[in-house]
Amino acid sequence: MIEGFEKFRSSFADVIEIDPASKAISADTNLEDIDEWDSLGKFSFLSFVFSEYDVNLDAKEVNEALTVGGLWRLVAERTGAAG
């Protein structure tokens, strides 16, 4: 799971355009602490997850996730990467 998360974390930062030099992203990073996690960031994330993982998440699930790790768990559960 860690290897899958690392790829996800890196892609997540790229997709919502986080500068890795200015903000470290981990599984415990609170989404509310990420300035780029706005409506455009969420839309970009949903598009990324669909194109990269063939997973269709709904906005309610994404809004209920509190951390980057929570987002990964949503994706991992749908792709079988969680187990």
TIMAR-61662 format. One line per 8 residues: their letters; for each residue x, y, z of N, C-alpha, C, O, CB. Coordinates in pm, whole numbers. Glycine has a CB too. Layout:
N
a) X,Y,Z,X,Y,Z,X,Y,Z,X,Y,Z,X,Y,Z ~ ...
//
This chain:
83
miegfekf) 82,-120,0,0,0,0,86,126,0,50,226,-62,-93,0,121 ~ 199,122,69,283,242,76,330,283,-63,328,401,-97,404,217,167 ~ 374,185,-144,419,218,-279,306,282,-359,329,381,-429,471,92,-351 ~ 187,228,-350,71,285,-419,39,424,-369,4,512,-447,-49,195,-403 ~ 50,443,-238,22,575,-183,125,677,-230,89,790,-261,19,569,-30 ~ 250,639,-236,354,734,-277,328,785,-419,342,904,-446,492,669,-269 ~ 290,695,-507,256,737,-644,133,829,-642,130,933,-708,229,613,-735 ~ 33,789,-564,-89,870,-551,-57,1008,-495,-104,1108,-548,-192,798,-461
rssfadvi) 22,1013,-389,57,1139,-324,127,1234,-420,95,1353,-427,146,1114,-202 ~ 222,1181,-493,296,1262,-589,203,1313,-699,209,1431,-736,411,1181,-650 ~ 119,1227,-750,24,1267,-856,-77,1367,-802,-113,1462,-872,-48,1144,-913 ~ -124,1346,-680,-219,1437,-617,-160,1578,-613,-227,1675,-649,-255,1389,-474 ~ -36,1588,-568,30,1719,-560,43,1783,-697,22,1904,-712,169,1705,-495 ~ 77,1703,-798,87,1756,-934,-47,1804,-987,-58,1912,-1045,144,1650,-1028 ~ -149,1722,-966,-282,1752,-1021,-340,1880,-964,-398,1960,-1038,-377,1636,-994 ~ -325,1900,-835,-383,2023,-779,-279,2135,-769,-304,2239,-708,-442,1996,-642
eidpaska) -164,2110,-830,-60,2211,-848,-3,2266,-717,5,2387,-695,-114,2325,-929 ~ 35,2172,-631,103,2209,-506,252,2214,-535,307,2122,-596,71,2107,-391 ~ 316,2318,-492,461,2329,-505,524,2244,-396,513,2277,-278,508,2479,-495 ~ 591,2133,-434,647,2044,-332,754,2111,-246,780,2065,-134,706,1922,-398 ~ 815,2216,-295,915,2286,-215,851,2368,-103,916,2397,-2,999,2377,-303 ~ 725,2404,-120,661,2488,-20,569,2412,74,535,2463,181,584,2596,-88 ~ 527,2291,38,432,2216,122,459,2067,109,450,2011,-1,286,2249,83 ~ 492,2004,219,508,1859,221,370,1794,236,289,1837,318,604,1814,337
isadtnle) 345,1693,157,216,1623,160,240,1482,212,326,1409,162,149,1621,18 ~ 162,1444,312,168,1308,367,26,1255,379,-70,1327,351,242,1306,506 ~ 13,1132,421,-120,1073,441,-199,1150,546,-322,1157,539,-108,926,482 ~ -130,1209,641,-196,1280,750,-225,1427,720,-284,1497,802,-111,1272,873 ~ -185,1474,603,-208,1614,569,-357,1642,562,-430,1577,487,-141,1651,435 ~ -401,1738,641,-542,1778,643,-573,1856,515,-504,1952,481,-574,1863,770 ~ -678,1815,447,-714,1880,321,-748,2028,340,-724,2109,250,-832,1807,257 ~ -802,2063,456,-835,2203,482,-711,2291,490,-720,2413,477,-915,2215,611
didewdsl) -595,2229,512,-470,2305,522,-403,2327,386,-297,2389,378,-375,2233,613 ~ -464,2276,281,-409,2289,146,-486,2397,72,-603,2378,37,-414,2153,69 ~ -421,2509,48,-488,2621,-20,-541,2582,-157,-646,2631,-199,-393,2739,-35 ~ -471,2495,-226,-510,2454,-361,-628,2358,-363,-680,2326,-470,-393,2391,-430 ~ -672,2310,-246,-784,2218,-236,-914,2299,-233,-985,2305,-133,-771,2127,-109 ~ -941,2361,-347,-1063,2440,-365,-1151,2369,-467,-1124,2253,-500,-1030,2587,-411 ~ -1254,2433,-518,-1345,2366,-612,-1272,2321,-738,-1301,2213,-790,-1460,2459,-648 ~ -1180,2401,-788,-1104,2360,-906,-1011,2243,-874,-997,2151,-954,-1022,2479,-961
gkfsflsf) -949,2247,-759,-863,2136,-716,-942,2006,-702,-894,1900,-742,-795,2170,-585 ~ -1061,2015,-646,-1145,1895,-631,-1188,1842,-767,-1186,1721,-790,-1269,1927,-545 ~ -1226,1931,-857,-1265,1889,-991,-1147,1822,-1062,-1163,1718,-1125,-1316,2008,-1073 ~ -1030,1882,-1051,-910,1825,-1113,-879,1688,-1053,-841,1596,-1125,-788,1919,-1094 ~ -896,1675,-921,-873,1547,-855,-970,1441,-905,-928,1329,-936,-886,1563,-704 ~ -1097,1474,-912,-1197,1377,-960,-1165,1332,-1102,-1177,1213,-1134,-1339,1439,-955 ~ -1125,1424,-1187,-1089,1390,-1325,-965,1300,-1327,-960,1202,-1402,-1063,1517,-1407 ~ -866,1333,-1246,-745,1253,-1237,-775,1110,-1192,-726,1015,-1253,-646,1317,-1141
vfseydvn) -855,1095,-1088,-886,963,-1035,-959,879,-1140,-934,759,-1154,-972,974,-906 ~ -1048,942,-1213,-1119,868,-1317,-1024,825,-1429,-1029,711,-1473,-1233,953,-1373 ~ -940,916,-1474,-852,882,-1587,-738,789,-1547,-700,701,-1624,-794,1010,-1648 ~ -683,806,-1427,-567,726,-1384,-606,591,-1325,-538,491,-1349,-488,803,-1282 ~ -716,587,-1249,-753,466,-1178,-885,405,-1226,-924,298,-1178,-762,496,-1031 ~ -953,471,-1319,-1083,426,-1368,-1182,412,-1252,-1259,317,-1245,-1070,293,-1444 ~ -1177,510,-1163,-1263,513,-1045,-1346,640,-1052,-1294,750,-1074,-1180,507,-912 ~ -1475,624,-1033,-1567,736,-1036,-1611,767,-893,-1698,699,-839,-1690,706,-1127
ldakevne) -1552,869,-832,-1591,911,-698,-1694,1022,-710,-1694,1097,-807,-1468,959,-616 ~ -1781,1031,-611,-1874,1144,-614,-1824,1253,-519,-1745,1228,-428,-2017,1100,-576 ~ -1874,1371,-543,-1827,1488,-468,-1851,1473,-318,-1770,1519,-238,-1896,1615,-519 ~ -1960,1408,-280,-1990,1392,-137,-1882,1310,-67,-1838,1346,42,-2127,1324,-119 ~ -1839,1201,-130,-1733,1118,-70,-1604,1198,-54,-1538,1193,50,-1707,994,-156 ~ -1571,1271,-158,-1448,1350,-156,-1456,1457,-49,-1358,1482,22,-1421,1413,-294 ~ -1570,1521,-37,-1586,1626,64,-1581,1571,206,-1545,1644,299,-1717,1700,42 ~ -1616,1443,223,-1613,1383,356,-1473,1337,397,-1447,1314,515,-1709,1266,360
altvgglw) -1384,1322,301,-1246,1284,333,-1178,1402,402,-1190,1516,358,-1167,1242,204 ~ -1108,1375,508,-1044,1481,586,-897,1498,553,-840,1606,572,-1059,1454,732 ~ -834,1392,504,-690,1393,480,-657,1339,341,-743,1282,273,-617,1311,588 ~ -534,1357,300,-487,1300,174,-495,1147,183,-530,1081,85,-342,1346,141 ~ -463,1092,297,-475,948,318,-619,901,305,-644,791,255,-420,910,455 ~ -714,982,348,-855,949,333,-895,941,187,-972,854,148,-941,1050,404 ~ -842,1031,106,-868,1025,-38,-808,898,-97,-872,831,-178,-810,1150,-109 ~ -685,866,-56,-621,743,-105,-703,620,-68,-719,530,-150,-478,731,-48
rlvaertg) -755,616,54,-836,501,95,-959,485,5,-996,372,-29,-879,515,241 ~ -1022,596,-33,-1136,588,-124,-1095,522,-256,-1164,433,-306,-1194,728,-150 ~ -983,565,-309,-935,511,-436,-892,366,-419,-927,280,-500,-817,595,-491 ~ -815,339,-313,-763,204,-291,-874,103,-270,-863,-10,-318,-670,203,-171 ~ -979,140,-201,-1092,50,-179,-1157,12,-311,-1201,-102,-329,-1195,114,-85 ~ -1165,106,-402,-1230,81,-532,-1142,2,-629,-1193,-66,-718,-1269,213,-596 ~ -1011,11,-610,-920,-56,-703,-864,-187,-648,-796,-261,-718,-806,36,-738 ~ -894,-214,-522,-840,-334,-460,-700,-317,-405,-640,-413,-358,-841,-446,-558
aag) -647,-195,-409,-511,-169,-360,-505,-162,-208,-396,-161,-150,-457,-40,-420 ~ -620,-156,-143,-623,-140,4,-588,-268,76,-542,-263,190,-759,-94,48 ~ -609,-382,13,-593,-506,87,-468,-576,61,-445,-683,118,-699,-594,58
//
